[in-house]
Amino acid sequence: MKGLRVLWPQRGQVILDEEDVPTPGPDEVLIRTEVSLISPGTERAFLLSLPNTSEKFPTTCGYNNVGQVIEVGRGVEGLRAGDRVVTGTNHAQFVRARASDAIRVPDELPSREAVFFHMVSIALQGVRKARIEIGDSALVIGQGLIGNLALQLARFNGAFPTVAMDTEPARLDLARRCGADETVDPTDPSFEKKVKACIPAGAPSVVIEATGHPKPVLTAFQLAAWHGRVVLLASTRGETTGVNFYQDVHRKGLTILGAHNSIRPSRDNSPGFWTWHEDVRVALRLTAAGRLNIAPLISHELDAREAPKAYQLLIQWHPGLMGALLHWEGL
């Protein structure tokens, strides 16, 4: 039996490739994918071999998958054929995963929204590390998918006001629709004055950098309040030069928090540090309950056979590309 998968044969090239459908081993499940979500920042960086990526080709891609269990391996308990689950597996028609890494989707949650589970969990672990208290002001630099979700979660966690920063008017408009109290454009010569004007204390208690570009890290340091916290949520592609650590970090008493998804504990939650499995469960419950505004983040829905078209938009860094879904049903 054969299935299709998205494959990157070499830098900047995307094809649909045929593969043998895997057989689940002990404690594994086989899943028929319904929908997968492209992770814009990470997948673009690896596809184009940007700094701080592996530069290994050919390679498969993706880590946001929703599908139905069609076969369980020996020793699997708690899952059965027909269960709808999320897994951090690739863009493929059939995927194999450890049963412990397959988490059931609430019945009331549509798959097209459930598929954002991993993106929500990435944003969530960054917001947790900020240790936001009710009334802390929060500025989120970058209103792509991760930045928008981080702003929503910061607001949900008690941040007030929440300020969204981006250079794209459409993304700022989307941030307002998703709950941002204020929005600013860093290309506006007076943007620093506008940030100060919309925050009672004059500077944000928490700044979350969600662009993945080196230069906004400097902006984050400079805008953060005295004794503020700066969360580096996006994976920065390149080196940030020209940091005046004495002026912008040392004298202000800043706390800088690296928030890469890989530094989670493997087991047992602690304050600010939850496991991937627990954050995914929280992400699914929040989305199912309507606490997060996911539907407006869906910008493109394509048949999986059109995957190369979606990645071409990603390569061009099309500003309208936010949540791009690949539908695998009916192939």
C-alpha positions in Angstrom: 0.0 0.0 0.0 1.3 3.4 -1.0 0.7 6.9 0.4 1.8 10.4 -0.4 4.0 12.7 1.6 5.6 16.2 1.2 9.3 16.0 0.5 12.0 18.6 0.1 14.6 17.0 -2.3 16.9 20.0 -2.1 17.0 23.5 -0.9 13.9 25.5 -2.0 12.3 22.5 -3.8 9.0 20.9 -2.7 7.4 17.8 -4.3 4.8 15.2 -3.4 6.5 11.9 -3.1 5.1 8.4 -2.9 6.1 6.1 -0.1 5.2 2.7 1.4 2.6 3.0 4.2 4.4 2.1 7.4 3.4 -0.7 9.8 3.0 0.3 13.4 5.4 -1.4 15.8 4.9 -2.1 19.5 3.3 0.8 21.3 2.8 2.6 18.0 -0.3 3.7 16.0 -0.9 4.2 12.3 -2.8 7.3 11.4 -4.6 8.4 8.2 -4.1 12.2 8.1 -7.1 14.5 7.8 -5.3 17.8 7.8 -1.8 19.2 8.5 -0.7 22.8 9.1 2.4 24.4 7.7 4.5 26.1 10.4 5.5 29.3 8.4 8.6 30.5 10.2 10.3 27.2 11.0 9.5 25.4 7.7 10.5 28.4 5.6 13.8 28.7 7.5 14.7 25.0 7.0 13.5 24.9 3.4 15.7 27.8 2.5 18.6 26.7 4.8 18.6 30.0 6.7 21.1 30.4 9.6 20.7 28.0 12.6 19.1 25.3 10.5 20.3 21.8 9.7 20.7 22.2 5.9 20.1 18.5 5.3 18.3 17.3 2.2 16.3 15.4 1.1 14.1 15.7 4.1 10.5 15.4 5.2 8.8 18.3 7.0 6.0 19.4 9.2 4.9 18.8 12.8 1.2 19.7 13.0 -1.0 16.7 12.1 -4.6 15.7 12.8 -5.9 12.3 11.7 -7.7 9.1 12.5 -6.1 6.0 14.0 -6.5 3.1 11.6 -4.3 0.5 13.2 -2.7 0.0 16.6 0.5 -1.9 17.4 1.0 -4.5 20.0 0.8 -3.3 23.6 -1.2 -0.1 22.8 -3.7 0.8 25.4 -6.1 3.7 25.5 -6.3 4.2 21.8 -8.3 2.3 19.2 -9.1 2.5 15.5 -11.4 5.4 14.8 -9.9 7.7 17.4 -9.1 11.2 16.1 -5.7 12.4 17.4 -3.1 15.1 17.0 0.6 14.2 16.6 3.8 16.1 15.9 4.3 14.2 12.7 5.1 15.1 9.1 2.9 16.3 6.2 1.9 12.8 4.9 -1.2 10.9 4.0 -0.3 8.1 6.5 1.9 8.7 9.6 3.2 6.4 12.3 3.6 7.7 15.9 4.2 6.5 19.4 0.9 5.9 21.0 2.0 8.1 24.0 2.5 11.0 21.6 -1.0 10.7 20.0 -3.4 12.9 21.9 -7.2 12.7 21.4 -9.0 15.6 20.0 -12.1 16.8 21.8 -15.2 15.7 19.9 -16.5 19.2 19.5 -13.3 20.6 18.1 -13.1 20.7 14.3 -9.9 19.3 12.8 -9.1 22.5 10.9 -8.8 24.3 14.3 -7.3 21.3 16.3 -4.4 21.3 13.9 -3.1 24.5 15.4 -2.3 22.5 18.6 1.5 22.5 18.2 1.7 26.2 17.4 -0.5 27.1 20.4 1.7 24.9 22.6 4.9 26.6 21.3 3.4 30.1 22.0 2.1 28.9 25.4 5.5 27.7 26.7 6.9 31.1 25.9 4.1 33.0 27.6 4.4 30.7 30.7 8.1 31.6 31.0 7.2 35.3 31.1 5.3 34.7 34.4 2.8 37.3 33.6 0.7 38.8 36.4 -2.7 40.5 36.0 -2.0 44.0 35.0 1.4 43.4 33.5 1.7 45.2 30.1 2.9 43.0 27.2 4.3 43.9 23.8 4.5 41.2 21.2 6.9 42.0 18.3 5.8 40.2 15.2 2.2 39.2 14.4 2.7 36.1 12.4 1.1 32.9 13.6 3.2 32.5 16.7 3.1 36.1 17.6 -0.7 36.4 17.3 -1.1 33.3 19.5 1.4 34.6 22.0 -0.6 37.8 22.3 -3.9 36.0 22.7 -2.3 33.8 25.5 -0.7 36.8 27.2 -4.0 38.5 27.3 -5.7 35.4 28.5 -3.0 35.1 31.2 -3.9 38.6 32.5 -1.7 41.0 30.5 -3.2 44.4 30.1 -2.7 46.2 27.9 -1.5 44.0 25.2 0.3 45.7 22.3 0.9 44.1 18.9 3.8 45.3 16.7 4.2 44.4 13.0 5.0 46.2 9.7 2.0 44.6 7.9 -1.3 46.5 8.3 -3.3 43.3 7.6 -1.6 41.5 10.5 -2.1 44.4 12.8 -5.8 44.4 11.9 -5.9 40.6 12.5 -4.3 41.2 15.9 -7.0 43.7 16.8 -9.7 41.2 15.8 -8.0 38.6 18.0 -8.0 40.9 21.1 -5.0 43.2 21.0 -5.6 46.4 23.0 -3.2 48.5 20.9 -1.2 48.1 17.7 2.0 49.8 16.5 4.0 49.8 13.3 7.8 49.9 13.9 8.3 51.7 10.5 6.4 54.7 11.9 9.1 57.2 13.0 7.1 57.9 16.2 6.4 54.3 17.1 8.4 54.4 20.4 6.3 57.4 21.5 3.2 55.5 20.6 4.3 52.5 22.6 4.9 54.7 25.6 1.6 56.5 25.2 -0.5 53.3 25.2 1.2 51.7 28.3 0.4 53.4 31.7 3.9 52.8 33.0 5.5 54.0 29.8 7.2 50.8 28.9 6.1 47.1 28.7 6.7 44.8 31.6 7.0 41.9 29.1 8.3 42.0 25.6 7.9 38.8 23.5 10.0 38.7 20.3 8.2 36.6 17.7 9.7 37.6 14.4 12.7 35.3 14.1 14.8 38.2 12.7 18.0 39.4 14.5 17.3 43.2 14.6 14.0 43.2 16.5 15.9 41.6 19.5 17.6 45.0 19.9 14.2 46.7 19.8 12.9 44.3 22.5 15.8 45.1 24.8 15.4 48.8 24.2 11.6 49.0 24.7 11.3 46.7 27.8 10.7 48.4 31.1 13.1 48.6 34.1 13.3 45.1 35.5 11.3 43.9 32.5 11.3 40.4 31.0 12.2 39.8 27.3 11.1 36.4 25.9 12.9 35.2 22.8 10.1 33.1 21.4 10.9 32.9 17.7 14.0 31.0 16.5 16.3 33.9 15.5 17.8 33.3 12.0 21.2 35.0 12.3 23.2 36.9 14.8 22.1 40.1 16.6 25.0 42.6 16.6 25.3 46.0 18.2 23.7 45.0 21.6 24.6 47.5 24.3 24.3 45.1 27.2 25.3 47.7 29.7 22.8 50.3 28.6 19.9 48.1 27.5 20.2 45.0 29.7 22.5 45.4 32.7 21.4 48.8 33.9 17.8 48.0 33.4 18.0 44.7 35.2 16.3 42.9 32.3 15.6 39.2 32.5 16.1 37.5 29.1 14.3 34.2 28.6 15.1 31.8 25.8 11.9 30.0 24.9 12.7 27.3 22.4 10.2 24.5 22.4 13.0 21.9 22.8 13.9 22.9 26.4 10.7 21.5 27.9 10.9 19.0 30.7 10.4 15.4 29.5 8.1 14.7 32.5 6.5 16.5 35.5 5.3 20.1 35.2 6.8 22.9 37.3 5.8 26.6 37.4 6.5 28.1 34.0 7.8 24.7 32.6 5.2 22.3 31.4 5.7 19.2 29.4 4.8 19.1 25.7 2.0 16.6 26.3 0.3 18.7 29.0 0.6 21.9 27.0 -0.9 20.2 24.0 -3.9 19.0 26.1 -4.3 22.6 27.4 -4.1 24.0 23.8 -6.8 21.6 22.7 -9.1 22.4 25.6 -8.7 26.1 25.2 -9.4 25.9 21.5 -12.4 23.6 22.0 -13.8 26.0 24.6 -13.5 29.0 22.3 -11.0 30.7 24.6 -8.6 31.2 21.6 -9.6 32.8 18.3 -8.2 30.3 15.8 -10.5 30.5 12.8 -9.4 34.0 11.7 -5.8 32.6 11.5 -6.7 30.2 8.7 -5.6 32.1 5.6 -5.2 29.2 3.0 -6.8 25.8 2.7 -5.4 23.6 -0.1 -5.7 20.0 -1.3 -2.5 18.3 -0.2 -1.5 17.8 -3.8 -1.2 21.6 -4.0 1.5 21.7 -1.3 4.2 23.0 -3.7 1.9 26.0 -4.3 1.6 26.8 -0.6 5.4 26.5 -0.1 6.0 28.9 -3.1 4.0 31.5 -1.2 6.1 30.7 1.9 9.3 31.1 0.0 8.1 34.5 -1.3 7.2 35.4 2.3 3.7 36.4 1.2 2.3 38.7 4.0 -1.2 37.2 3.6 0.1 33.7 4.5 -0.8 32.8 8.1 -2.3 29.4 8.7 -2.0 27.2 5.6 -3.8 23.9 5.8 -3.2 20.9 3.7 -6.2 18.6 3.4 -5.4 14.9 2.9 -8.9 13.4 2.9 -10.1 11.9 -0.4 -6.6 11.4 -1.9 
